[in-house]
Amino acid sequence: MANSQKLNSQMVIIILGPAGSGKGTQAKLLVKKFGLEYFGSGDALRQRQKIGDFTGKRLFEVMERGKLVPSSVISKLWMDKLEKLKEKTDFRGVVFDGSPRKMLEAKFFEEALNWYEWQKNLKVIFINTSNEESFNRLTQRRMCQKCQRIFPWLGEFKKLKKCDKCGGELIVRVDDKPEAIKKRLEEFKKEVILVLNYYKKQGKLIEINGEQSIEDVFKEILKKL
């Protein structure tokens, strides 16, 4: 798969995995390589917090505790994204990073893809890491306080003292505190595994070993995609 011509036209790719699995990093590598659009559920929800209305404030409270947000909230955000993508004349595909994460959301997403005539284009990538590996990565990863870029605790990123894009200070996110992490990993086991099994039965699931280097994980994704 040397170029975007070998990727199915208008492909819709979902990347799922436990917190700290590196799904965000892999999603952005796919976006860059094939010229795809990107939707990150975490980024979208943090942007929604900033509006400062009732939902924004509630999102901050819920996410700080490591809880999953209501399906209605995240579904509204990615439905808005799909509508905008349908209007693009040069649309090549999109990567959804971190959603759907509940069975209700998976059903909503399926209906949405049918509505926009993209259901046959769906592939789901599951980046699998152990709870121990995920916890270790999350407690050490950092975010740029200025541009909010996330730096995984992997490879060359470990050496950074400041953001390599804007020079901002690197801090630990509020939702990467130990108690919040444990809650997110518990929620993953309770909710997201059901979604993964749902896609597996449909023959759409691609499982990837997430406990490799960033480069090797990406190579495995390209090989299996």
Backbone bond lengths (Angstrom), bond angles and torsions (degrees), N, CA, C in turn:
res aa  C-N    CA-C-N  psi(-1)  N-CA   C-N-CA  omega(-1)  CA-C   N-CA-C  phi
1 M - - - 1.457 - - 1.518 109.38 -
2 A 1.291 115.59 78.40 1.457 120.30 -173.40 1.517 113.45 -83.84
3 N 1.353 117.68 -22.02 1.451 118.73 -177.80 1.511 110.31 -151.36
4 S 1.357 116.03 175.15 1.448 121.49 -173.40 1.516 113.24 -67.31
5 Q 1.341 119.29 -20.57 1.455 121.22 179.26 1.524 112.02 -63.55
6 K 1.325 117.42 -22.15 1.446 121.28 -179.41 1.524 112.76 -89.18
7 L 1.343 117.26 -4.00 1.447 121.55 175.57 1.527 107.73 -94.80
8 N 1.333 116.62 133.53 1.457 119.82 -177.59 1.524 111.75 -51.80
9 S 1.317 116.55 140.77 1.458 122.02 -178.63 1.527 111.27 -58.56
10 Q 1.329 116.68 133.85 1.452 124.32 177.90 1.530 112.74 52.50
11 M 1.301 115.73 44.47 1.452 122.24 178.65 1.527 111.38 -66.60
12 V 1.325 116.87 137.31 1.460 123.14 173.49 1.524 106.80 -109.28
13 I 1.333 116.40 116.19 1.463 121.80 -176.50 1.526 109.23 -115.78
14 I 1.319 116.28 125.94 1.462 121.97 173.10 1.525 107.43 -103.18
15 I 1.325 116.96 131.70 1.461 120.67 174.13 1.525 108.75 -114.87
16 L 1.329 115.35 118.73 1.458 121.78 179.81 1.528 110.07 -121.28
17 G 1.304 115.22 158.55 1.458 121.49 178.82 1.503 108.50 168.45
18 P 1.331 116.98 161.99 1.465 118.82 177.15 1.521 111.16 -62.44
19 A 1.308 116.61 158.90 1.459 120.76 175.47 1.520 109.10 -54.26
20 G 1.334 116.48 134.22 1.456 120.83 179.48 1.513 114.45 88.16
21 S 1.321 117.49 2.62 1.472 120.64 -178.63 1.521 112.82 -75.91
22 G 1.333 116.82 -13.07 1.460 120.60 -179.53 1.512 113.47 90.29
23 K 1.329 116.77 17.42 1.464 119.98 -177.17 1.527 112.48 -64.19
24 G 1.333 116.86 -34.16 1.461 119.92 178.44 1.517 112.11 -65.09
25 T 1.325 116.04 -42.39 1.467 121.12 178.08 1.517 110.93 -61.96
26 Q 1.336 116.89 -45.20 1.464 121.28 -178.89 1.530 111.30 -68.43
27 A 1.324 116.63 -36.56 1.461 120.27 177.52 1.527 110.56 -59.80
28 K 1.322 116.56 -44.02 1.464 120.52 -177.62 1.527 111.97 -71.95
29 L 1.335 116.89 -29.17 1.467 119.64 174.44 1.530 110.34 -66.36
30 L 1.325 117.09 -40.52 1.465 121.01 177.07 1.527 111.13 -64.77
31 V 1.320 115.20 -42.44 1.467 120.40 178.72 1.526 110.63 -58.61
32 K 1.320 115.98 -45.97 1.462 120.89 -178.13 1.528 112.32 -67.44
33 K 1.330 116.81 -42.68 1.460 120.54 -175.64 1.527 112.60 -68.17
34 F 1.344 116.51 -39.54 1.462 119.66 -172.68 1.525 114.49 -111.49
35 G 1.327 117.71 5.47 1.461 120.11 178.43 1.513 113.28 66.88
36 L 1.331 116.64 39.96 1.456 121.47 -177.26 1.525 111.54 -93.01
37 E 1.332 115.62 164.86 1.452 122.17 172.22 1.530 108.32 -82.28
38 Y 1.339 116.13 164.60 1.462 120.23 -176.87 1.523 110.82 -135.33
39 F 1.345 114.85 137.11 1.461 120.29 170.39 1.521 107.75 -133.19
40 G 1.333 116.69 114.42 1.460 121.72 176.86 1.512 109.30 -105.05
41 S 1.324 116.86 118.10 1.455 119.96 -176.87 1.529 111.94 -60.86
42 G 1.349 116.01 -41.64 1.467 119.36 179.12 1.513 112.16 -63.16
43 D 1.337 116.50 -46.00 1.466 121.11 178.58 1.524 110.71 -61.20
44 A 1.339 116.09 -44.59 1.465 120.97 -178.10 1.529 111.35 -63.09
45 L 1.327 116.03 -40.46 1.457 119.66 180.00 1.526 111.86 -69.87
46 R 1.341 116.44 -37.37 1.473 118.68 177.67 1.528 110.98 -67.35
47 Q 1.335 116.53 -35.96 1.468 119.53 175.53 1.529 110.37 -66.30
48 R 1.340 115.58 -37.24 1.475 119.77 179.55 1.522 110.97 -65.80
49 Q 1.324 117.34 -32.43 1.463 121.56 177.21 1.525 111.37 -57.69
50 K 1.323 115.67 -37.48 1.463 121.67 -172.00 1.526 113.50 -67.23
51 I 1.333 116.99 -16.80 1.469 119.19 179.08 1.528 110.11 -62.97
52 G 1.339 115.90 -32.22 1.466 119.19 173.02 1.515 115.33 82.25
53 D 1.328 118.03 7.60 1.461 120.29 176.51 1.527 109.16 -83.46
54 F 1.331 117.16 -168.94 1.458 120.35 -177.94 1.529 111.58 -57.95
55 T 1.335 116.16 -47.35 1.465 120.25 -178.94 1.523 111.20 -63.67
56 G 1.339 116.75 -41.56 1.459 120.30 178.65 1.518 112.02 -59.57
57 K 1.324 116.45 -44.03 1.468 120.71 179.78 1.522 111.47 -68.08
58 R 1.321 116.72 -40.33 1.457 120.72 179.34 1.529 110.79 -65.52
59 L 1.340 116.25 -38.26 1.466 119.92 178.14 1.521 110.76 -60.57
60 F 1.311 116.15 -42.16 1.467 119.58 179.19 1.526 110.07 -60.19
61 E 1.314 117.31 -45.85 1.467 121.81 -178.81 1.526 111.41 -63.54
62 V 1.324 116.31 -45.89 1.462 121.32 -176.69 1.527 111.19 -67.66
63 M 1.333 116.83 -45.87 1.462 120.46 -177.64 1.520 112.09 -69.70
64 E 1.329 117.44 -31.25 1.462 121.16 178.13 1.529 110.37 -63.44
65 R 1.337 116.11 -31.25 1.466 120.65 179.38 1.529 112.43 -87.73
66 G 1.346 117.00 -1.00 1.454 120.20 178.41 1.515 114.20 80.50
67 K 1.327 117.59 13.38 1.462 121.75 -179.03 1.530 110.27 -84.63
68 L 1.336 116.09 154.64 1.459 120.35 173.89 1.524 109.26 -77.09
69 V 1.326 116.54 143.01 1.463 120.70 -179.80 1.532 109.44 -80.15
70 P 1.329 118.16 160.74 1.462 120.89 179.48 1.531 111.66 -58.52
71 S 1.313 115.59 143.79 1.463 120.92 -179.38 1.523 111.59 -59.28
72 S 1.333 116.83 -34.52 1.462 120.27 -177.84 1.519 111.72 -62.59
73 V 1.342 117.11 -34.62 1.464 120.92 -177.60 1.526 111.05 -71.98
74 I 1.339 117.31 -52.52 1.457 119.83 -178.53 1.525 111.30 -67.23
75 S 1.337 117.11 -35.21 1.471 120.40 179.53 1.524 110.97 -63.10
76 K 1.332 116.50 -39.04 1.467 120.39 177.82 1.520 110.56 -62.17
77 L 1.334 117.23 -40.02 1.456 120.65 -178.53 1.524 111.72 -66.43
78 W 1.358 117.61 -45.13 1.466 115.85 -178.26 1.520 113.41 -80.82
79 M 1.323 118.29 -19.23 1.466 119.85 171.96 1.530 110.31 -67.14
80 D 1.328 116.22 -40.92 1.465 120.38 176.11 1.523 110.50 -60.89
81 K 1.335 116.54 -39.34 1.463 121.35 179.10 1.522 111.20 -65.23
82 L 1.326 117.31 -45.65 1.468 121.08 -179.17 1.532 111.17 -61.30
83 E 1.323 116.68 -39.61 1.466 119.90 -179.98 1.530 110.89 -62.49
84 K 1.328 116.25 -42.23 1.466 120.37 178.78 1.530 110.83 -65.33
85 L 1.335 116.41 -39.64 1.470 120.30 -179.38 1.518 111.13 -66.05
86 K 1.318 117.14 -35.74 1.469 120.54 -178.96 1.521 111.41 -64.09
87 E 1.332 116.39 -25.70 1.462 121.21 -178.79 1.531 112.80 -83.44
88 K 1.343 117.16 -13.08 1.461 120.75 -177.31 1.530 110.63 -77.30
89 T 1.317 116.01 128.94 1.471 120.42 -179.57 1.525 112.15 -78.73
90 D 1.332 116.62 -20.18 1.464 120.51 -177.98 1.530 112.13 -109.31
91 F 1.329 117.12 24.72 1.465 121.80 -177.48 1.527 110.87 -66.17
92 R 1.345 115.88 125.36 1.464 121.41 -178.52 1.519 112.66 -110.91
93 G 1.308 116.82 -17.69 1.458 120.87 -178.21 1.514 110.21 151.72
94 V 1.345 116.08 170.49 1.459 120.12 -176.97 1.522 109.39 -145.88
95 V 1.315 115.29 146.96 1.460 122.06 174.94 1.524 108.34 -112.56
96 F 1.338 116.51 123.64 1.462 122.35 174.95 1.523 107.90 -100.03
97 D 1.313 115.30 114.18 1.463 122.78 -175.48 1.524 110.23 -97.26
98 G 1.347 116.24 103.91 1.455 119.96 172.26 1.509 117.37 94.84
99 S 1.312 119.73 7.54 1.458 120.95 175.17 1.537 108.76 -151.25
100 P 1.338 116.71 150.33 1.472 129.79 7.78 1.524 112.38 -78.26
101 R 1.342 115.24 150.59 1.464 120.97 -176.31 1.528 113.09 -120.30
102 K 1.307 117.64 -1.24 1.462 122.28 175.86 1.527 108.32 -132.25
103 M 1.340 116.11 158.29 1.460 119.29 -179.34 1.524 111.90 -61.73
104 L 1.323 116.83 -38.73 1.462 119.86 178.58 1.530 110.28 -60.89
105 E 1.344 116.35 -41.47 1.463 120.57 178.53 1.524 111.00 -65.89
106 A 1.335 117.07 -39.03 1.465 120.45 178.63 1.517 110.79 -61.53
107 K 1.330 116.58 -39.16 1.471 120.76 178.01 1.527 110.23 -67.05
108 F 1.336 116.17 -43.65 1.466 120.66 177.00 1.531 110.28 -60.10
109 F 1.324 115.31 -43.94 1.463 120.53 -177.86 1.536 110.58 -63.95
110 E 1.320 115.59 -40.60 1.467 120.51 177.98 1.528 110.94 -61.20
111 E 1.321 115.97 -43.97 1.460 120.25 177.41 1.524 111.39 -62.76
112 A 1.332 115.91 -40.74 1.464 120.43 -179.97 1.528 111.36 -64.00
113 L 1.337 116.73 -43.73 1.462 120.14 -179.92 1.532 110.83 -65.96
114 N 1.324 116.86 -35.46 1.463 119.45 175.09 1.535 110.51 -64.70
115 W 1.322 116.04 -41.12 1.463 121.72 -179.66 1.534 110.76 -61.74
116 Y 1.339 115.84 -42.38 1.462 120.34 -178.97 1.536 113.20 -90.84
117 E 1.326 115.53 6.31 1.473 122.84 174.72 1.531 112.81 63.56
118 W 1.342 115.67 39.63 1.457 121.26 179.97 1.529 112.67 -120.46
119 Q 1.339 119.19 6.82 1.456 121.30 -173.03 1.535 112.17 -59.55
120 K 1.331 117.39 -37.52 1.461 120.65 -178.22 1.538 112.18 -71.83
121 N 1.327 117.20 -11.77 1.463 121.60 -175.87 1.525 113.35 -94.91
122 L 1.340 117.36 5.34 1.465 120.95 -171.31 1.524 113.84 -85.00
123 K 1.349 115.31 134.25 1.453 123.30 169.53 1.529 107.84 -132.12
124 V 1.323 116.63 142.84 1.468 121.45 -178.68 1.522 109.24 -120.89
125 I 1.323 116.71 120.79 1.462 122.94 179.88 1.518 108.79 -103.05
126 F 1.336 116.65 124.47 1.459 122.38 177.43 1.521 108.85 -109.20
127 I 1.344 116.36 111.21 1.467 121.44 177.51 1.529 107.61 -91.71
128 N 1.303 115.75 108.57 1.463 121.94 -170.48 1.532 111.77 -95.73
129 T 1.330 116.44 122.99 1.460 122.55 173.26 1.526 108.66 -135.61
130 S 1.318 116.72 154.05 1.460 121.26 178.41 1.523 110.18 -72.40
131 N 1.336 116.36 160.04 1.462 120.74 176.40 1.523 111.65 -58.74
132 E 1.335 116.04 -39.89 1.465 120.47 -179.14 1.525 111.22 -63.18
133 E 1.338 116.15 -45.27 1.466 120.38 179.32 1.522 110.63 -64.05
134 S 1.328 116.34 -44.10 1.464 120.59 -179.75 1.524 111.06 -61.68
135 F 1.321 116.56 -44.97 1.465 121.08 -178.69 1.532 110.77 -62.29
136 N 1.319 116.93 -45.02 1.465 120.97 179.97 1.525 111.63 -61.69
137 R 1.311 116.44 -41.85 1.469 119.95 179.86 1.521 111.61 -66.35
138 L 1.337 116.00 -44.12 1.457 120.27 -174.39 1.520 112.96 -68.35
139 T 1.325 116.77 -37.61 1.463 119.14 -178.56 1.522 111.68 -71.34
140 Q 1.333 116.61 -13.12 1.468 119.77 -178.80 1.533 113.86 -113.57
141 R 1.337 117.72 -13.31 1.462 117.71 -179.58 1.523 109.82 -73.14
142 R 1.341 115.56 159.98 1.452 120.45 -173.98 1.524 111.68 -134.06
143 M 1.314 115.26 164.36 1.462 122.14 178.11 1.519 109.10 -128.87
144 C 1.324 116.65 141.48 1.461 120.52 175.02 1.521 108.96 -71.81
145 Q 1.316 116.34 123.63 1.458 120.89 -178.50 1.526 111.99 -65.05
146 K 1.332 116.14 -26.24 1.464 120.41 -175.99 1.531 112.55 -86.23
147 C 1.359 118.02 -54.96 1.471 120.90 -175.73 1.522 113.23 -103.73
148 Q 1.340 117.13 -3.47 1.468 124.85 176.23 1.533 113.84 65.47
149 R 1.312 116.89 21.03 1.455 120.26 174.37 1.527 109.56 -70.42
150 I 1.349 116.42 140.08 1.461 121.71 -178.73 1.527 110.01 -94.62
151 F 1.332 115.97 135.20 1.464 121.71 178.38 1.527 109.48 -116.36
152 P 1.334 118.05 108.42 1.462 120.15 178.71 1.519 111.06 -68.13
153 W 1.334 116.61 154.52 1.460 120.96 178.93 1.524 108.30 -86.11
154 L 1.331 115.02 68.37 1.459 121.98 -176.92 1.524 109.87 -143.28
155 G 1.316 116.51 147.74 1.462 122.63 171.16 1.508 114.78 47.36
156 E 1.335 115.66 -133.05 1.461 122.60 -176.11 1.523 113.34 -66.75
157 F 1.344 117.04 -21.05 1.464 119.96 -178.55 1.528 111.65 -64.00
158 K 1.332 117.12 -26.49 1.464 120.79 -179.41 1.528 111.85 -62.48
159 K 1.326 117.84 -26.66 1.456 122.12 -173.77 1.535 113.36 -82.86
160 L 1.330 116.36 -14.94 1.459 119.47 -174.35 1.523 112.42 -70.15
161 K 1.320 115.67 137.02 1.460 122.58 175.51 1.526 110.97 -104.07
162 K 1.348 115.42 -28.95 1.455 123.09 177.45 1.523 108.78 -133.20
163 C 1.333 117.89 164.11 1.461 121.62 175.95 1.524 109.18 -61.01
164 D 1.323 116.57 129.33 1.462 119.81 -177.92 1.525 112.99 -79.57
165 K 1.338 117.32 -1.31 1.468 121.36 177.72 1.525 111.94 -102.58
166 C 1.333 116.16 -47.41 1.468 118.61 -174.83 1.530 113.42 -121.75
167 G 1.334 117.41 -5.83 1.459 120.31 179.05 1.508 114.91 80.84
168 G 1.351 116.49 9.50 1.460 120.30 -178.60 1.516 113.36 -69.50
169 E 1.341 115.72 161.73 1.465 121.70 179.09 1.523 109.94 -71.48
170 L 1.333 116.96 140.31 1.459 122.01 178.59 1.525 109.45 -94.32
171 I 1.342 115.89 125.42 1.465 121.43 -176.58 1.530 109.72 -129.67
172 V 1.333 116.31 166.94 1.467 122.18 173.58 1.520 108.26 -87.19
173 R 1.339 117.37 129.79 1.451 121.02 179.07 1.523 111.06 -65.85
174 V 1.327 115.67 152.74 1.462 120.88 178.51 1.523 110.80 -58.84
175 D 1.348 117.06 -41.37 1.466 119.94 -177.80 1.522 112.79 -84.86
176 D 1.346 118.15 11.93 1.460 121.71 173.08 1.535 111.42 -109.30
177 K 1.331 117.22 18.19 1.454 120.80 173.03 1.534 108.97 -75.96
178 P 1.346 119.13 149.12 1.472 122.45 -173.41 1.523 115.73 -48.03
179 E 1.335 118.17 -46.52 1.468 119.70 -177.43 1.520 111.88 -65.42
180 A 1.349 116.31 -39.62 1.461 120.23 178.64 1.523 110.65 -67.09
181 I 1.334 116.52 -37.41 1.467 120.82 179.24 1.522 110.61 -63.18
182 K 1.328 116.24 -46.61 1.471 120.27 179.55 1.522 110.97 -58.20
183 K 1.317 115.96 -41.40 1.467 120.59 179.66 1.520 110.65 -64.52
184 R 1.330 117.66 -41.98 1.472 120.86 -179.87 1.523 111.58 -64.83
185 L 1.337 116.87 -39.27 1.454 120.21 178.83 1.531 111.13 -68.04
186 E 1.332 116.69 -35.30 1.460 120.75 175.68 1.525 110.86 -66.48
187 E 1.330 116.43 -41.98 1.463 121.21 178.75 1.528 110.83 -64.07
188 F 1.340 116.09 -36.38 1.461 119.88 178.55 1.521 109.98 -62.10
189 K 1.323 116.48 -47.68 1.464 120.91 -179.05 1.526 111.25 -62.78
190 K 1.310 115.88 -35.14 1.467 121.06 -177.27 1.527 112.78 -78.21
191 E 1.335 117.11 -42.52 1.457 121.40 -170.62 1.533 114.76 -106.04
192 V 1.337 116.58 -50.47 1.468 120.03 -168.82 1.526 112.17 -72.72
193 I 1.328 117.19 -30.26 1.461 119.72 178.40 1.525 110.55 -58.82
194 L 1.324 117.73 -36.30 1.465 121.65 177.85 1.527 110.77 -62.86
195 V 1.328 115.80 -39.82 1.463 121.12 178.62 1.528 110.28 -65.75
196 L 1.330 116.73 -43.29 1.464 121.03 179.41 1.530 110.92 -61.38
197 N 1.317 116.91 -43.09 1.464 120.45 178.35 1.523 111.32 -64.44
198 Y 1.315 116.91 -35.80 1.462 122.62 178.06 1.531 110.50 -61.19
199 Y 1.338 116.23 -46.95 1.463 119.96 179.83 1.532 111.67 -72.27
200 K 1.329 116.67 -30.69 1.464 120.47 178.31 1.522 110.82 -63.64
201 K 1.321 116.21 -41.87 1.464 120.97 178.92 1.527 111.50 -64.01
202 Q 1.321 116.48 -27.89 1.467 121.30 178.72 1.522 112.44 -83.76
203 G 1.339 116.96 -5.57 1.464 120.85 -178.51 1.509 113.86 75.40
204 K 1.340 116.65 21.58 1.465 120.56 -176.75 1.533 112.69 -103.76
205 L 1.340 117.41 -6.68 1.459 120.96 -172.07 1.526 112.21 -89.26
206 I 1.342 115.26 133.05 1.467 122.97 175.14 1.526 107.19 -118.68
207 E 1.337 117.94 114.71 1.464 120.66 -178.26 1.522 110.80 -94.76
208 I 1.332 115.28 134.46 1.459 123.30 -176.05 1.523 110.00 -124.68
209 N 1.331 117.03 139.43 1.461 121.48 174.72 1.529 109.19 -75.97
210 G 1.325 117.02 107.91 1.461 121.39 -176.33 1.509 114.91 -82.98
211 E 1.336 117.53 -3.89 1.466 120.38 -177.35 1.527 111.33 -95.98
212 Q 1.326 115.14 39.00 1.456 123.36 174.77 1.523 107.91 -116.11
213 S 1.323 116.55 179.29 1.460 119.76 173.91 1.529 108.82 -67.29
214 I 1.327 116.09 161.47 1.463 121.08 178.13 1.525 110.63 -54.83
215 E 1.329 116.00 -42.62 1.474 121.29 -177.84 1.519 111.45 -65.45
216 D 1.334 117.32 -42.43 1.460 120.40 -178.09 1.520 112.17 -71.69
217 V 1.328 116.84 -34.62 1.468 119.86 175.13 1.523 109.51 -62.11
218 F 1.332 116.58 -44.01 1.470 120.54 -178.89 1.529 111.24 -65.37
219 K 1.329 117.24 -39.30 1.460 121.03 177.57 1.525 110.88 -61.13
220 E 1.337 116.14 -41.16 1.464 119.72 179.82 1.526 110.96 -66.75
221 I 1.335 116.34 -38.88 1.466 120.24 177.04 1.517 111.02 -60.91
222 L 1.321 116.95 -48.19 1.466 120.79 -179.13 1.524 110.98 -61.98
223 K 1.318 116.87 -39.35 1.465 121.17 -179.55 1.521 112.01 -64.24
224 K 1.345 115.77 -41.93 1.469 120.57 -175.21 1.516 113.66 -87.26
225 L 1.335 116.21 -20.00 1.466 120.28 -177.09 1.515 111.24 -72.50
